[in-house]
């Protein structure tokens, strides 16, 4: 299995009819004999007697296509026949770390997978040379075979596994030169695509096991809510309803099928008491955030102007607001739990299997090894499934029902009771000298620490820790003589946690829109102004992040040229630009063209994108992630937001929390910029942050109206500038 950026498992085995290689990210591991039918999901590469290559994947597939890219890395070094690659999903085991997040799956797996593939290849070559009694150097591997060109002989991998399994695993097998890559960098269709398209692939919602019951859970609308009344007798009378169970997290209806569970819950008609007068209200929270954004806060980056720098004679300032968002994945939260005796088996679409395993074990009072977690395909994660609340609920219901149970959240459950992207407010100011040159930059973010996991008080004394809560704020890449960034924490009682790209979208929205305001004061073209501000040192240290301005300039120059930036647009149309260096690893720029109608509706017509994500494994995957991030950004820029009254979220469906539909999809052009970075970097999160500000800047170009709060509503544009 492939683990997180922090740790790699240390497991390996050989089979008498299979060659299995393990690795720990630093070195290859010596194997041990195992029975033919042995299978444990750990970080193995297995070559079976039929020539099939099995890769045990330690990363979750939630639509990002990561399993294809990981298989490509393996097949490249192994010189495997791509048509014989099989995928196996890993399960948590002692010491494992299978969490999927942070756009780290490819980067953390790159070297370990290459080493493991190369080790297997070298062992197979050695085994073939020994069988033929020829010089090993005269043999080579290609497409699942070992070749001996002088004698025109060849052997398939499957015929060599028994011999290869007896050999010592090489510690440092030679890796291929990039110039010799045949699979990496090639446009490759998803290896699991046919199963997904044909309905063969199993998502969490598809799991069915013998004797399984179905549950729907009525949850309190706000923390501490009490039941005033409900109609238990009527709910029990619904055909198919088995029982009603009161749990700490709510009231569960357990039934023979999903429809009966939902109907029983509706018939139960729970009435909750009224919220207290001081219950959470998002309007009041906005006021707290705005006030906090003008406080000093915790300084995350401070660069003083050098002696001789001209004094500031003019200052502009602006405040930007970023709202609450839900994740709203197509597949709502669900889980199958089967609690029997002192063991519990889980089937769940989860991004955090070890956390799930530990939390369920804690709930049930059993050891983590007594909780088996089967990871299914995920119909959209976006950070929501880093939380494990739905699995804890399912395990609790299964324990009460004394039967396996599938818990399925409704759309309203998913919208109202998940954890949210937290709202934030950003105060920015820029100072100009007497000649109108920008010389100072200030950005203070008022936001909230995630509360779905406990915080470590020790970390809260570390500057880098506060930087982590303000990605896109402290790591401003532009060249100002003086820079000050800060973070001000504001308490938030509602559940909030990871959301696609986490903290960067709000900060980059504010930063990239305000850069356009600074350009306007300079009467400068916003794209050329960015390029001007990226001059100076090519590589800079921005807080704890290193930014390569050359790579950022290249993606900006690419979108400038590919979008015909200088071409005039017709009335009611506008172009906007934005860019970002995500952790200094993946560099992205967008030029967006929008059109507005007479009712002030905004439509994104065209997006020209450029990306430098280092070494590209699969161009198709990069393009798909870019397109996905663009659509996600259109949703957050133009569609729904979450608001709270009386401690409860007000939105509950796609009708009142809108997301981009097929009809909202613009023409998208993705240009992958050739990179001199030798390693691959993440693509799941980086496409998101720059798209909303590019849209907002395009709206200004079309209407003359500055957008300082999302989502953009028609009423925001009523007072259009002439």
TAFENLIN-V356621 format. One record per backbone hydrogen bond with DSSP energy under -1.0 kcal/mol. NH is the residue of the N-H (numbers start at 0). CO is the residue of the C=O. E is the energy in kcal/mol with one decimal. If there is no record, write none. Layout:
# TAFENLIN-V356621
{{NH & CO & E} {NH & CO & E}}
This chain:
# TAFENLIN-V356621
{{3 & 96 & -1.1} {13 & 31 & -3.9} {14 & 17 & -1.9} {15 & 33 & -1.2} {18 & 46 & -2.0} {20 & 44 & -2.2} {23 & 26 & -1.7} {28 & 21 & -1.5} {37 & 34 & -1.6} {41 & 39 & -1.6} {43 & 41 & -2.2} {44 & 20 & -1.1} {45 & 53 & -2.3} {46 & 18 & -2.3} {47 & 51 & -2.7} {50 & 47 & -2.3} {52 & 83 & -2.5} {53 & 45 & -3.2} {54 & 85 & -2.6} {55 & 43 & -1.4} {56 & 87 & -3.6} {68 & 64 & -1.3} {69 & 65 & -2.5} {70 & 66 & -2.0} {71 & 67 & -2.0} {72 & 68 & -1.9} {73 & 69 & -1.9} {74 & 70 & -2.9} {75 & 71 & -2.0} {76 & 72 & -1.6} {77 & 73 & -2.4} {78 & 74 & -1.1} {79 & 74 & -1.8} {83 & 80 & -2.5} {84 & 81 & -1.2} {85 & 52 & -3.4} {87 & 54 & -2.6} {89 & 56 & -3.2} {95 & 92 & -2.8} {99 & 350 & -2.4} {107 & 103 & -2.5} {109 & 105 & -1.6} {112 & 108 & -2.5} {113 & 109 & -1.6} {114 & 110 & -2.9} {115 & 111 & -2.4} {116 & 112 & -2.7} {117 & 113 & -2.8} {118 & 114 & -2.5} {119 & 115 & -2.1} {120 & 116 & -2.3} {121 & 117 & -2.7} {122 & 118 & -2.2} {123 & 119 & -2.2} {124 & 120 & -2.2} {125 & 121 & -2.3} {126 & 122 & -2.3} {127 & 123 & -2.1} {128 & 124 & -2.6} {129 & 125 & -2.2} {130 & 126 & -2.0} {131 & 127 & -2.5} {132 & 128 & -1.3} {133 & 128 & -2.0} {137 & 134 & -1.7} {138 & 135 & -2.0} {139 & 146 & -1.9} {141 & 144 & -2.5} {143 & 78 & -3.3} {144 & 141 & -1.0} {145 & 154 & -2.8} {146 & 139 & -3.5} {147 & 152 & -2.7} {150 & 147 & -1.0} {151 & 147 & -1.1} {152 & 147 & -1.5} {154 & 145 & -2.0} {156 & 143 & -2.3} {158 & 155 & -1.1} {159 & 156 & -2.2} {163 & 159 & -2.8} {164 & 160 & -2.2} {165 & 162 & -1.2} {166 & 163 & -1.7} {179 & 176 & -2.1} {180 & 177 & -1.5} {184 & 616 & -3.2} {185 & 182 & -2.2} {192 & 189 & -1.0} {195 & 191 & -1.8} {196 & 192 & -2.8} {197 & 193 & -2.3} {199 & 194 & -1.7} {200 & 194 & -1.9} {203 & 376 & -1.2} {205 & 202 & -1.5} {206 & 203 & -1.3} {211 & 208 & -1.6} {212 & 403 & -3.0} {213 & 254 & -2.6} {214 & 405 & -2.7} {215 & 252 & -1.8} {217 & 250 & -2.9} {224 & 221 & -2.0} {227 & 270 & -3.4} {228 & 270 & -1.4} {230 & 267 & -2.7} {234 & 230 & -2.0} {235 & 231 & -2.7} {236 & 232 & -1.3} {237 & 234 & -1.1} {240 & 237 & -2.1} {241 & 253 & -3.1} {242 & 253 & -1.8} {244 & 251 & -2.6} {246 & 249 & -3.2} {249 & 246 & -1.3} {250 & 217 & -2.4} {251 & 244 & -3.2} {252 & 215 & -2.8} {253 & 242 & -2.7} {254 & 213 & -3.1} {255 & 239 & -2.1} {260 & 256 & -1.9} {261 & 257 & -2.6} {262 & 258 & -2.9} {263 & 259 & -2.7} {264 & 260 & -1.9} {265 & 261 & -2.3} {266 & 262 & -2.5} {267 & 263 & -1.9} {268 & 264 & -1.1} {270 & 228 & -3.0} {272 & 225 & -2.7} {278 & 275 & -1.9} {281 & 643 & -1.7} {284 & 280 & -1.9} {285 & 281 & -2.2} {286 & 282 & -1.3} {287 & 283 & -1.7} {288 & 284 & -2.7} {289 & 285 & -2.6} {290 & 286 & -2.2} {291 & 287 & -2.3} {292 & 288 & -2.1} {293 & 290 & -1.2} {294 & 291 & -2.3} {297 & 486 & -3.2} {299 & 484 & -2.3} {300 & 484 & -1.4} {302 & 482 & -3.0} {308 & 305 & -1.9} {312 & 431 & -3.3} {313 & 431 & -1.6} {315 & 429 & -2.3} {317 & 427 & -2.3} {319 & 425 & -2.8} {320 & 707 & -3.0} {321 & 423 & -2.8} {324 & 420 & -1.3} {330 & 378 & -2.2} {334 & 406 & -1.8} {335 & 346 & -2.4} {336 & 404 & -2.5} {337 & 344 & -2.3} {339 & 342 & -2.8} {342 & 339 & -2.1} {343 & 369 & -2.4} {344 & 337 & -2.1} {345 & 371 & -3.4} {346 & 335 & -2.5} {347 & 373 & -2.4} {349 & 347 & -1.3} {350 & 384 & -2.3} {355 & 351 & -2.4} {356 & 352 & -2.6} {357 & 353 & -2.6} {358 & 354 & -2.6} {359 & 355 & -2.6} {360 & 356 & -2.0} {361 & 357 & -2.2} {362 & 358 & -2.2} {363 & 359 & -2.4} {364 & 360 & -1.3} {365 & 360 & -2.0} {369 & 366 & -2.0} {370 & 367 & -1.9} {371 & 343 & -2.3} {373 & 345 & -3.1} {375 & 347 & -1.7} {376 & 201 & -2.0} {377 & 60 & -2.2} {379 & 377 & -1.4} {383 & 380 & -2.1} {385 & 382 & -1.5} {386 & 383 & -1.6} {391 & 387 & -1.9} {392 & 388 & -2.2} {393 & 389 & -1.9} {394 & 390 & -2.4} {395 & 391 & -2.2} {396 & 392 & -2.4} {397 & 393 & -2.5} {398 & 394 & -2.2} {399 & 395 & -1.9} {400 & 396 & -2.7} {401 & 397 & -1.7} {402 & 397 & -1.2} {404 & 336 & -2.6} {405 & 212 & -2.6} {406 & 334 & -2.9} {407 & 214 & -1.7} {408 & 332 & -2.7} {413 & 409 & -2.5} {414 & 410 & -2.1} {415 & 411 & -2.5} {416 & 412 & -2.7} {419 & 494 & -2.0} {420 & 324 & -2.8} {423 & 321 & -2.2} {424 & 445 & -2.0} {425 & 319 & -3.0} {426 & 443 & -2.6} {427 & 317 & -2.8} {428 & 441 & -2.0} {429 & 315 & -2.3} {430 & 439 & -1.5} {431 & 313 & -3.2} {432 & 436 & -2.4} {435 & 432 & -2.2} {438 & 430 & -3.1} {439 & 430 & -1.5} {440 & 481 & -1.9} {441 & 428 & -2.4} {442 & 483 & -2.1} {443 & 426 & -2.8} {444 & 485 & -2.6} {445 & 424 & -3.0} {446 & 487 & -1.6} {450 & 495 & -1.8} {459 & 455 & -1.0} {460 & 457 & -1.3} {461 & 458 & -2.3} {465 & 461 & -1.3} {466 & 462 & -2.0} {467 & 463 & -1.7} {469 & 466 & -2.0} {472 & 469 & -2.2} {473 & 469 & -1.5} {478 & 532 & -2.4} {479 & 477 & -1.1} {481 & 438 & -2.0} {482 & 302 & -1.9} {483 & 440 & -2.2} {484 & 300 & -2.3} {485 & 442 & -2.0} {486 & 297 & -2.0} {487 & 444 & -3.0} {489 & 446 & -2.8} {496 & 419 & -1.7} {501 & 498 & -4.6} {503 & 500 & -2.0} {506 & 502 & -1.1} {507 & 503 & -2.9} {508 & 504 & -2.1} {509 & 505 & -2.0} {510 & 506 & -2.8} {511 & 507 & -2.9} {512 & 508 & -1.6} {513 & 509 & -2.3} {514 & 510 & -2.1} {516 & 512 & -1.3} {517 & 513 & -2.4} {518 & 514 & -2.4} {519 & 515 & -2.1} {520 & 516 & -1.7} {521 & 517 & -1.6} {522 & 519 & -1.3} {523 & 518 & -2.8} {528 & 524 & -2.7} {529 & 525 & -1.4} {530 & 526 & -2.0} {531 & 527 & -2.1} {532 & 528 & -2.2} {534 & 531 & -1.3} {539 & 546 & -2.6} {541 & 544 & -3.5} {544 & 541 & -2.1} {546 & 539 & -2.5} {548 & 537 & -3.0} {551 & 547 & -1.4} {552 & 548 & -2.9} {553 & 549 & -2.1} {554 & 550 & -1.7} {555 & 551 & -1.8} {556 & 552 & -2.8} {557 & 553 & -2.0} {558 & 554 & -2.1} {559 & 555 & -2.1} {560 & 556 & -2.1} {561 & 557 & -2.8} {562 & 558 & -1.7} {564 & 559 & -2.0} {566 & 563 & -2.0} {572 & 569 & -1.5} {573 & 593 & -1.8} {575 & 591 & -2.4} {577 & 589 & -1.6} {579 & 587 & -2.2} {581 & 585 & -3.0} {584 & 581 & -2.5} {585 & 581 & -1.5} {586 & 611 & -2.6} {587 & 579 & -2.3} {588 & 609 & -2.1} {589 & 577 & -2.6} {590 & 607 & -2.3} {591 & 575 & -2.7} {592 & 605 & -2.8} {593 & 573 & -2.6} {594 & 602 & -2.3} {595 & 571 & -2.2} {596 & 600 & -1.6} {599 & 596 & -2.0} {602 & 594 & -2.4} {604 & 592 & -2.5} {605 & 592 & -1.6} {606 & 666 & -2.9} {607 & 590 & -2.9} {608 & 668 & -3.2} {609 & 588 & -2.3} {610 & 670 & -2.2} {611 & 586 & -2.6} {614 & 678 & -2.1} {621 & 617 & -1.9} {622 & 618 & -2.5} {623 & 619 & -2.4} {624 & 620 & -2.2} {625 & 621 & -2.3} {626 & 622 & -2.7} {627 & 623 & -2.5} {628 & 624 & -2.6} {629 & 625 & -2.2} {630 & 626 & -2.3} {631 & 627 & -2.5} {632 & 628 & -2.3} {633 & 629 & -2.2} {634 & 630 & -2.1} {635 & 631 & -2.0} {636 & 632 & -2.2} {637 & 633 & -2.5} {638 & 634 & -2.2} {639 & 657 & -2.2} {641 & 323 & -2.4} {644 & 647 & -2.2} {646 & 279 & -2.8} {647 & 644 & -1.9} {649 & 642 & -2.6} {656 & 652 & -1.8} {663 & 660 & -1.5} {664 & 661 & -1.5} {666 & 604 & -2.3} {668 & 606 & -2.7} {670 & 608 & -2.5} {672 & 610 & -2.8} {680 & 612 & -2.2} {687 & 684 & -2.0} {690 & 687 & -1.3} {693 & 689 & -1.5} {694 & 690 & -2.0} {695 & 691 & -2.6} {696 & 692 & -2.8} {697 & 693 & -1.7} {698 & 694 & -2.3} {699 & 695 & -1.9} {700 & 696 & -1.9} {701 & 697 & -1.8} {702 & 698 & -2.4} {703 & 699 & -3.0} {709 & 320 & -1.3} {711 & 636 & -3.5} {715 & 712 & -1.4} {716 & 713 & -1.6} {719 & 717 & -1.0} {720 & 702 & -1.2}}
